[in-house]
Amino acid sequence: MLREDEDVAIFAISVDKADKTNMLVKKIARDGKGEVKFQLLSDPESGTIKNYGLIDERYFDSETEGIPIPTVLLLDKDRKVFWINVETNYRIRPSLETIRSQIDNLKKLSAKKSRMK
């Protein structure tokens, strides 16, 4: 999805501890689904998830409190949200084509802003 010359990084954030996240990465590779080509970040205290207001209220008052709403965010270089996709079903995600399109839109806007300076 990303082009080699792009200044773009992809991260996934999970409430799982780092060791569990690392096990998941290895399992994905063993299952033949290929290498995970983005960094998986661990947020067991849900700090980032809380900062973006993405705590799933369906999990309040349970041992899984802090579970996020399934979300894809595209941030600009100033870490401002440019695009967001929020789902209630964790099995539904935006297509790679949709994300690619939004990256291209962000790059066009950034280039336009640079020319205006």
Secondary structure, DSSP 8 states (H G I E B T S, - for coil): ---TT-----EEEESS-HHHHHHHHHHHHHTTS----SEEEE-TT-HHHHHTT-B-GGGTTSTTTT-B--EEEEE-TTS-EEEEEE-SSTT----HHHHHHHHHHHHHHHHHHHHH-
